Amino acid sequence: MAKKKNKKPRLATTSLAGCFGCHMSLLDIDERILDLLELVDFDKSPIDDFKKFTQHCDIGLIEGGCCN
């Protein structure tokens, strides 16, 4: 019986009305970002610069507050 390949969770980030500080902090982890890439696949984030979601995501990171 063939083993199922473990699928990494897909993570997307977005900013509402914020300063993008959380995104900058994520990018500022330097080479540790490579460790993170082993754990998750990014979709719509400053790491891959996708502007729209490409598929269903398992984890969402939303920064900032709602504006009127």
C-alpha positions as CSV (number, residue, x, y, z in Angstrom):
1,M,0.0,0.0,0.0
2,A,1.4,3.4,-1.0
3,K,2.0,6.0,1.7
4,K,0.2,9.3,1.3
5,K,2.6,12.3,1.0
6,N,2.1,14.8,3.8
7,K,0.8,18.0,2.4
8,K,2.2,21.3,3.9
9,P,-0.5,23.7,5.0
10,R,-1.0,26.7,2.7
11,L,-0.6,30.1,4.3
12,A,-1.8,33.5,3.0
13,T,-1.3,36.9,4.5
14,T,-3.2,40.2,4.0
15,S,-3.3,43.6,5.5
16,L,-6.5,45.6,6.2
17,A,-5.8,49.1,7.5
18,G,-2.3,48.8,8.9
19,C,1.3,49.8,8.6
20,F,2.5,46.5,7.2
21,G,4.7,46.1,10.2
22,C,3.7,42.4,10.7
23,H,4.6,41.7,7.1
24,M,7.9,43.5,7.5
25,S,8.6,41.5,10.6
26,L,7.9,38.2,8.7
27,L,10.4,39.2,6.0
28,D,12.9,40.3,8.6
29,I,13.5,36.8,10.0
30,D,16.4,36.5,7.6
31,E,17.6,33.0,6.8
32,R,15.1,31.5,9.3
33,I,12.5,32.0,6.5
34,L,14.0,28.9,4.9
35,D,13.0,26.9,7.9
36,L,9.5,28.3,7.6
37,L,9.4,27.4,3.9
38,E,9.9,23.7,4.9
39,L,6.8,23.9,7.1
40,V,4.3,25.8,5.0
41,D,3.6,26.8,1.4
42,F,2.9,30.6,0.9
43,D,0.1,32.0,-1.2
44,K,-0.6,35.7,-1.4
45,S,2.2,37.0,0.8
46,P,5.1,39.4,0.6
47,I,7.4,36.4,0.2
48,D,6.1,35.3,-3.2
49,D,4.5,38.7,-4.1
50,F,1.2,37.1,-5.4
51,K,-1.5,39.7,-5.5
52,K,-4.5,37.2,-5.5
53,F,-5.1,33.9,-3.9
54,T,-4.2,31.0,-6.2
55,Q,-6.0,28.3,-4.3
56,H,-7.7,27.4,-1.0
57,C,-5.5,28.3,2.0
58,D,-5.4,26.6,5.4
59,I,-3.9,29.4,7.4
60,G,-4.6,33.1,7.2
61,L,-2.6,35.9,8.8
62,I,-4.5,39.2,8.8
63,E,-2.9,42.3,10.2
64,G,-4.4,45.7,10.8
65,G,-7.9,46.9,11.7
66,C,-11.0,47.4,9.6
67,C,-11.4,50.9,8.2
68,N,-14.6,52.6,7.4
